[in-house]
Amino acid sequence: MKSRRLCYACDLKDDPVLIAEYKKYHKKIWPEIQASILEAGILQMEIYLYDNRLFMIMEVDESYSSERKKEIDDANPKVQQWEKLMWDYQQALPKANAGEKWMEMEQIFKL
């Protein structure tokens, strides 16, 4: 099976208390969120934090598409609840469109 790597960025609100709460939620995500991630064809996911900037690396299989992931998420009330909760902590990147959180990054170098 062929996989590919995707990278995304998002910002958190620049508040140490909110950032600590966000990190706590991600120590043990809800089981429904994990199931949705796997169902979408995401094989691995890692999120890194620097200051209030998040960086996510996803390894996805051939079945993954952002459109399919959105359909899966839109049909899942628990995922919608999670996403609404996460907006309490996240903020859009400066050049994001309204409602956009995680912005796909362009790979510019590989060794």
C-alpha positions in Angstrom: 0.0 0.0 0.0 1.3 3.4 -1.0 1.1 6.2 1.5 1.8 9.9 1.4 2.6 12.6 4.0 0.6 15.8 4.4 1.5 18.7 6.7 -0.8 21.3 8.1 -0.5 24.4 10.3 -2.9 26.1 12.7 -2.6 28.6 15.5 -3.9 28.4 19.0 -5.1 31.5 20.9 -2.1 33.0 22.6 -3.1 32.2 26.1 -1.1 29.9 28.3 -4.1 28.6 30.2 -6.0 27.8 26.9 -2.9 26.2 25.4 -2.5 24.0 28.5 -6.1 22.9 28.2 -5.7 22.1 24.5 -2.7 20.0 25.3 -4.7 18.1 28.0 -7.5 17.3 25.5 -4.9 15.8 23.1 -3.3 13.6 25.7 -6.4 11.4 25.4 -8.6 12.3 22.5 -12.2 11.0 22.4 -12.5 7.5 21.0 -14.9 8.7 18.3 -12.3 11.2 17.1 -9.7 8.5 16.8 -12.1 6.2 14.9 -13.0 9.1 12.5 -9.3 9.7 11.8 -8.6 6.1 11.0 -11.8 5.7 9.0 -10.7 8.5 6.7 -7.5 6.7 5.7 -5.1 8.5 8.1 -2.5 5.9 9.1 -0.5 8.2 11.5 -1.0 11.6 12.9 1.4 13.8 14.9 0.8 17.3 16.2 3.7 19.5 17.3 3.5 22.8 19.2 5.8 25.8 19.2 4.6 28.8 21.2 1.0 29.0 19.9 1.7 27.5 16.4 0.6 23.9 15.7 2.1 21.7 13.1 0.4 18.4 12.1 2.0 15.6 10.1 -0.3 13.0 8.6 0.6 9.8 6.9 -2.4 8.8 4.7 -3.3 5.8 2.5 -4.6 5.9 -1.0 -8.2 6.2 0.2 -7.7 9.5 1.9 -9.0 12.8 0.5 -9.8 16.0 2.3 -13.2 15.9 0.7 -13.9 12.4 2.0 -12.7 13.4 5.5 -15.0 16.4 5.5 -18.0 14.1 4.6 -17.1 11.7 7.3 -16.7 14.5 9.9 -19.9 16.3 8.8 -21.9 13.1 9.3 -20.6 12.5 12.8 -22.2 14.5 15.6 -19.3 13.7 18.1 -16.7 15.0 15.6 -18.8 18.1 15.2 -18.9 18.5 19.0 -15.1 18.1 19.1 -14.5 20.6 16.3 -16.7 23.2 18.0 -14.8 22.7 21.3 -11.4 23.0 19.6 -12.4 26.4 18.1 -12.4 27.6 21.7 -8.6 27.1 21.6 -7.7 27.4 17.9 -7.6 30.5 15.7 -7.2 30.7 12.0 -3.8 31.5 10.4 -3.6 35.1 9.2 -4.3 34.3 5.5 -6.9 31.6 6.1 -10.4 32.1 4.8 -13.3 32.4 7.2 -14.0 29.1 8.9 -10.6 27.5 7.9 -8.4 26.1 10.6 -5.8 23.6 9.5 -4.0 24.9 6.4 -2.1 22.5 4.2 1.5 23.4 3.9 3.6 23.2 0.8 6.7 21.0 0.9 9.7 23.1 -0.3 12.6 20.8 0.6 13.3 17.1 1.1 16.6 15.5 1.7 
